[in-house]
Amino acid sequence: MPYDSLKDLPEGVKDNLPHHGQEIYKEAFNSALNEYKKEETAHKVAWSAVKNKYEKSEDGYWIRKDS
């Protein structure tokens, strides 16, 4: 089921990603779910989209990549 808002995202996403990362995740998930029709695939696509713009710091926080 697609996510209507950021508050609907899984706790692991809401609790770890910054706001912009959550937006990327939501949009990528919804798009992938629409295309592939499988939640597992949509989650993988969403995390991949986040990792294009963010990386985990040594202390475990998601930070924007220097592009």
N, C-alpha and C positions, 0 to 999 in steps of 0.2 A: 504494500500500500504506500502510495507516495506521501511525502511529508509536506504538509500545508504550511508549516511555519517552523522556525528554529526551535521553538519550545517542544515540538514533537519529535525532535531528533533523539537517537539513543543516548542514554546517560554518558556512555564512554566518549561520545562525540562532544556533547555539551560541556562535560566536565574537563575536557582536555584542549579543545581547539579554541583559538581566539575567534571573535565574532566573524571576521571575514572568512576564516577557514570553515566555519560552520555554514556560511552562505555558499561557499564553493561546494562543500559536501552535499548540501541539500539539493542544489541545482543539478549536480552531476548524478546523484542518486536517482532523482526523479526522471531525468533524461534517459539514463541507462535502464531503469525499470520499464519505461515506456518502450524502449527499443528491444530489450532482451527478454522481458517478462519474467525474470528470475531475480528474487531478492538477493541471493548470495552474489550473483554476478554484479548487481547494482551496487552493493556495498564495496566490492573490490574496485569497481570503476571509480566510485566516489573517493575512496582512500587514495587511489592513484592520482586523481585530480588534485587533491589536497597536497600530496607530496610533490607535485610539480611546482607549487608556490611556497610550501612550508617544509621545514625540516625540524627534527627534534634536537634540541640543544643537549649539551652534556648533562645538564641538571634536569632533563626530562620535559622541558617546556617546548611547545611548538612555536617556532619563530619564522618570520618571513625570510625566504632566501634572498641573498643579494644577487640580483640579476643584471 
